[in-house]
Amino acid sequence: MAQPTIKAEQLSEKQSEYMQLIAEIMEIRKRGEKPMAFVRTYGCQQNVADSEKIKGMLGAAGFDFTESPDDADFILFNTCAVREHAEDRVFGNVGALKNLKRRHPQILIALCGCMMEQEHVANRIYNSFPFVGLVFGTHSLHHFPELLYRSLVDGKRVFERGNDDKKIYEGFPVRRDGSFKGWLPIMYGCNNFCTYCIVPYVRGRERSREKDVILSEARQMIESGFKDITLLGQNVNSYGKTLETPVSFAQLIREIDAIDGDYWLRFMTSHPKDCSQELIDAIADSRHISKHLHLPFQSGSDRILKAMNRHYDRKKYLDTIAYAKERIDGVSLTSDIIVGFPGETYEDFKQTLSLIREVEFTSLFTFIFSPRKGTPAAAYDDPVSAGEKGKWFQELLDVQEEIAAKRCAAMVGQTERVLIEGVKEKTGELNARTSGNIIVELEGDAGLVGTFQNAEITKARNWILKGKLI
C-alpha cells in the first residue's frame, strides 16, 4: 500500500514571537543575572536531537543553561517510554524536585517526550506531581514556545498530548550538545508495530524529511567541523517512502557521502526486514560511511520473531549478514537482543546463542524483556520467572564476552584511524573510537580531542582496545 505523502511546514513566525515574549517575561522572573534552564534527556538519540531543538528555542528566548537544577528558572525532563527502568528514574527524579519548588515557587518544572504521550503517565503526573506546571508530548514540539508562554502568563498547569497532525516541521533553532559529534534526524515515527514496542504509539507513523533539507543540514555540519555525524530514525532503512518523490535510504547516504570533507557518517537504527543489498553496497562503495552496521535481530528463534511481529526470519537475517561481510571489508556488526520475551523457552534462547556464535558480533545491546502498557506483548502469558531470565541473560553475556575478547585480540598490531572523543577523568587517557565503533584508550594531549589520528593497537581487553598514537 502506498505511503501518504507528508508535506513539510516551517516553524511558524508565531512561535518566534512567543520566544521574544518569553524573553521579556524571564527578564522579570529570573533569579540571577540571566534566566537559566536545566534540560535533562532520557532515552535514545532521537530524544537527544529533540532536546537540542528545545534548547535552541530556549536560547532564542533568552535562556542560558546550567547543569544544576538548583540554579535553574526552568527545569525540563525529556522522557523515554521504551523501558520501565527509564520511567522509574523519571518519576524518582521529578519527585526529588518537590522541595526545590517549595523553596523557589517561581521555578517552572516541565516534562516532555515519549512518556508524556501515554495517557496513564500524564494522569499520574497530573494527580501525583502538582508542582509540575507544563507537560507536552512528542507531537507538540513545534509549538513549545506557545505552551511555555501560556504556562508563564496564566500561572495554570498546561497539559498537551495526543495531537499528532502527521506533519514534518522544519526551521527549528538548534543548540547542539557537541562540536564534532552530532545527530541529524532524517525521519520520525515508525510503521512496524513490533509487539513489544511502544514507539509507534508515542511517536506516530513514519514521515521522512525532504532529501534536500537533509543534505543542506549535513553540509552545514561538515562545514562547521563535525567529524562524526549520525543519521537518526526509528527505522532509517525505510526512509523516503512518504516523500512526494520517493528516495531510498541508500540513495540518500550516497548523496551525503559525496559531500567533500573529513568526516564519518553513521546511521541508526536499521530494521533487518528493510536492510537491502543496495544499502550494503552503498556502505561498501563509500568514502565516509562508517564500516559499522547496527542491525538488531532481537531473537534467533523464528517462533519468537513471529510473535514479535518482526517480519523476517533467521535465514533472512543471516543472509543479510553474510552479504555485508562479503561486501564491506572489515565490517563491524552490532545488534540488540531481548531476553525472556513472553513465551520464550530455553530452546528458543539457545537459538539466539547459536546465532551470536555464528555471526560473532563486535558488541551487543542486551535487555531483559520489559512489558510496556498499551503494547500487545504486555498482555501475553509470561510463565518464565525473572530469576530464570536473569540466568539466561548472564549466559548470553558470557558468550558475547568470549567473542568480543577474541575479536579485540585479533586487532592487536593493527593500525586504526580513530576519532579522539574525550579525556578520561581518572587516568587522563584519551578516549577514542574507530570507524567500527570500538573504543580505544591511549596516551596523548587533550588538545587532540575532536581530531582524527592514527593509532597502533597494542593491547586488547574484552570490550576496549589500548593503543598508542602514531
LINPEVEN-V15466 format. One record per residue. N is the residue number from 1. PSI is psi in radians with two decimals (* if undefined). Layout:
BEGIN
N_PSI ; N_PSI
END
This chain:
BEGIN
1_2.39 ; 2_2.52 ; 3_2.52 ; 4_2.46 ; 5_2.31 ; 6_2.11 ; 7_2.30 ; 8_2.54 ; 9_2.60 ; 10_2.57 ; 11_2.24 ; 12_2.67 ; 13_-0.50 ; 14_-0.70 ; 15_-0.61 ; 16_-0.66 ; 17_-0.68 ; 18_-0.64 ; 19_-0.72 ; 20_-0.69 ; 21_-0.69 ; 22_-0.72 ; 23_-0.71 ; 24_-0.73 ; 25_-0.74 ; 26_-0.38 ; 27_-0.49 ; 28_-0.66 ; 29_-0.31 ; 30_2.61 ; 31_-0.42 ; 32_-2.67 ; 33_-0.58 ; 34_2.62 ; 35_2.34 ; 36_2.47 ; 37_2.45 ; 38_2.11 ; 39_2.12 ; 40_2.33 ; 41_2.32 ; 42_2.62 ; 43_-2.55 ; 44_3.05 ; 45_-0.49 ; 46_-0.64 ; 47_-0.68 ; 48_-0.77 ; 49_-0.67 ; 50_-0.72 ; 51_-0.57 ; 52_-0.59 ; 53_-0.76 ; 54_-0.77 ; 55_-0.56 ; 56_-0.75 ; 57_-0.67 ; 58_-0.71 ; 59_-0.71 ; 60_-0.37 ; 61_0.22 ; 62_0.04 ; 63_2.54 ; 64_3.09 ; 65_2.58 ; 66_2.69 ; 67_0.04 ; 68_2.14 ; 69_-0.43 ; 70_-0.45 ; 71_0.03 ; 72_2.58 ; 73_-0.40 ; 74_2.20 ; 75_2.23 ; 76_2.26 ; 77_2.11 ; 78_1.99 ; 79_2.82 ; 80_2.41 ; 81_0.13 ; 82_-0.63 ; 83_2.65 ; 84_-0.66 ; 85_-0.70 ; 86_-0.70 ; 87_-0.77 ; 88_-0.69 ; 89_-0.72 ; 90_-0.88 ; 91_-0.72 ; 92_-0.77 ; 93_-0.56 ; 94_-0.75 ; 95_-0.59 ; 96_-0.23 ; 97_-0.10 ; 98_-0.80 ; 99_-0.61 ; 100_-0.74 ; 101_-0.61 ; 102_-0.68 ; 103_-0.61 ; 104_1.41 ; 105_-0.39 ; 106_-0.20 ; 107_2.37 ; 108_2.18 ; 109_2.28 ; 110_2.64 ; 111_2.45 ; 112_-3.09 ; 113_-2.89 ; 114_-0.70 ; 115_-0.64 ; 116_-0.23 ; 117_-0.05 ; 118_2.16 ; 119_-0.72 ; 120_-0.55 ; 121_-0.82 ; 122_-0.68 ; 123_-0.70 ; 124_-0.74 ; 125_-0.79 ; 126_-0.73 ; 127_-0.56 ; 128_-0.25 ; 129_1.23 ; 130_-0.24 ; 131_-0.10 ; 132_2.10 ; 133_-0.34 ; 134_2.22 ; 135_2.22 ; 136_2.63 ; 137_-3.07 ; 138_-0.45 ; 139_0.00 ; 140_0.14 ; 141_-0.61 ; 142_-0.25 ; 143_0.65 ; 144_-0.76 ; 145_-0.69 ; 146_-0.74 ; 147_-0.73 ; 148_-0.74 ; 149_-0.81 ; 150_-0.70 ; 151_-0.74 ; 152_-0.69 ; 153_-0.78 ; 154_-0.46 ; 155_0.19 ; 156_2.75 ; 157_2.38 ; 158_2.10 ; 159_2.18 ; 160_2.17 ; 161_2.84 ; 162_0.34 ; 163_0.96 ; 164_1.92 ; 165_0.12 ; 166_0.62 ; 167_2.83 ; 168_2.32 ; 169_2.34 ; 170_3.00 ; 171_0.23 ; 172_2.40 ; 173_2.43 ; 174_2.26 ; 175_1.76 ; 176_2.51 ; 177_-0.50 ; 178_2.95 ; 179_-0.26 ; 180_-0.19 ; 181_2.27 ; 182_2.79 ; 183_2.44 ; 184_1.69 ; 185_2.37 ; 186_-0.27 ; 187_2.89 ; 188_2.70 ; 189_3.13 ; 190_2.46 ; 191_0.09 ; 192_-0.60 ; 193_0.89 ; 194_2.46 ; 195_-0.29 ; 196_-0.11 ; 197_2.34 ; 198_-0.21 ; 199_-0.84 ; 200_-0.45 ; 201_-0.47 ; 202_-0.30 ; 203_-0.07 ; 204_-3.00 ; 205_2.85 ; 206_2.39 ; 207_2.33 ; 208_2.52 ; 209_2.67 ; 210_2.45 ; 211_-0.76 ; 212_-0.58 ; 213_-0.74 ; 214_-0.79 ; 215_-0.71 ; 216_-0.75 ; 217_-0.66 ; 218_-0.76 ; 219_-0.76 ; 220_-0.75 ; 221_-0.76 ; 222_-0.76 ; 223_-0.44 ; 224_-0.05 ; 225_0.18 ; 226_2.31 ; 227_-0.37 ; 228_1.85 ; 229_2.22 ; 230_2.10 ; 231_2.35 ; 232_2.50 ; 233_2.71 ; 234_-0.52 ; 235_1.46 ; 236_-0.45 ; 237_-0.35 ; 238_0.29 ; 239_2.50 ; 240_-0.15 ; 241_-0.39 ; 242_0.00 ; 243_2.67 ; 244_-0.71 ; 245_1.74 ; 246_2.48 ; 247_2.36 ; 248_2.76 ; 249_-0.65 ; 250_-0.71 ; 251_-0.76 ; 252_-0.87 ; 253_-0.49 ; 254_-0.70 ; 255_-0.62 ; 256_-0.75 ; 257_-0.48 ; 258_-0.21 ; 259_2.23 ; 260_2.58 ; 261_3.00 ; 262_1.66 ; 263_2.84 ; 264_2.52 ; 265_2.20 ; 266_3.03 ; 267_2.69 ; 268_2.58 ; 269_2.58 ; 270_2.44 ; 271_2.26 ; 272_-0.55 ; 273_-0.40 ; 274_0.13 ; 275_1.79 ; 276_2.83 ; 277_-0.55 ; 278_-0.72 ; 279_-0.79 ; 280_-0.68 ; 281_-0.68 ; 282_-0.71 ; 283_-0.81 ; 284_-0.62 ; 285_-0.04 ; 286_2.88 ; 287_-0.56 ; 288_-0.28 ; 289_2.26 ; 290_2.43 ; 291_0.91 ; 292_2.22 ; 293_1.98 ; 294_1.93 ; 295_1.61 ; 296_2.19 ; 297_-0.38 ; 298_-0.76 ; 299_2.56 ; 300_0.01 ; 301_2.19 ; 302_-0.63 ; 303_-0.74 ; 304_-0.66 ; 305_-0.69 ; 306_-0.74 ; 307_-0.50 ; 308_-0.20 ; 309_0.82 ; 310_-0.29 ; 311_0.48 ; 312_2.90 ; 313_3.12 ; 314_-0.77 ; 315_-0.79 ; 316_-0.76 ; 317_-0.84 ; 318_-0.58 ; 319_-0.71 ; 320_-0.77 ; 321_-0.74 ; 322_-0.72 ; 323_-0.68 ; 324_-0.73 ; 325_-0.61 ; 326_-0.68 ; 327_-0.55 ; 328_1.91 ; 329_2.14 ; 330_0.48 ; 331_2.43 ; 332_2.18 ; 333_2.25 ; 334_2.87 ; 335_2.99 ; 336_2.53 ; 337_2.37 ; 338_2.16 ; 339_2.34 ; 340_0.59 ; 341_2.53 ; 342_2.22 ; 343_-0.13 ; 344_2.33 ; 345_2.99 ; 346_-0.55 ; 347_-0.70 ; 348_-0.78 ; 349_-0.67 ; 350_-0.50 ; 351_-0.56 ; 352_-0.78 ; 353_-0.72 ; 354_-0.61 ; 355_-0.71 ; 356_-0.78 ; 357_-0.64 ; 358_-0.74 ; 359_-0.67 ; 360_1.21 ; 361_2.62 ; 362_-0.79 ; 363_2.87 ; 364_2.57 ; 365_1.95 ; 366_2.45 ; 367_2.48 ; 368_2.41 ; 369_2.29 ; 370_1.91 ; 371_2.34 ; 372_2.07 ; 373_2.29 ; 374_-0.18 ; 375_2.65 ; 376_-0.70 ; 377_-0.39 ; 378_-0.39 ; 379_-0.03 ; 380_2.61 ; 381_2.33 ; 382_1.38 ; 383_-0.29 ; 384_2.31 ; 385_2.77 ; 386_-0.63 ; 387_-0.73 ; 388_-0.72 ; 389_-0.66 ; 390_-0.65 ; 391_-0.75 ; 392_-0.76 ; 393_-0.79 ; 394_-0.65 ; 395_-0.71 ; 396_-0.78 ; 397_-0.69 ; 398_-0.72 ; 399_-0.82 ; 400_-0.59 ; 401_-0.70 ; 402_-0.76 ; 403_-0.80 ; 404_-0.70 ; 405_-0.71 ; 406_-0.78 ; 407_-0.76 ; 408_-0.71 ; 409_-0.60 ; 410_-0.27 ; 411_-0.19 ; 412_2.31 ; 413_-0.27 ; 414_2.74 ; 415_2.24 ; 416_2.45 ; 417_2.23 ; 418_2.70 ; 419_2.15 ; 420_2.05 ; 421_-0.41 ; 422_-3.03 ; 423_2.30 ; 424_2.24 ; 425_-0.76 ; 426_-0.71 ; 427_-0.33 ; 428_0.04 ; 429_2.74 ; 430_2.41 ; 431_2.22 ; 432_2.95 ; 433_2.44 ; 434_2.97 ; 435_-0.56 ; 436_0.15 ; 437_0.54 ; 438_2.35 ; 439_2.39 ; 440_2.26 ; 441_2.34 ; 442_2.80 ; 443_2.51 ; 444_3.04 ; 445_2.44 ; 446_-0.36 ; 447_-0.20 ; 448_-0.15 ; 449_2.30 ; 450_0.14 ; 451_2.72 ; 452_2.43 ; 453_2.81 ; 454_2.38 ; 455_2.39 ; 456_2.25 ; 457_2.12 ; 458_-0.37 ; 459_2.60 ; 460_2.35 ; 461_-3.02 ; 462_-0.70 ; 463_-0.31 ; 464_2.51 ; 465_2.63 ; 466_2.54 ; 467_3.06 ; 468_2.50 ; 469_2.49 ; 470_*
END
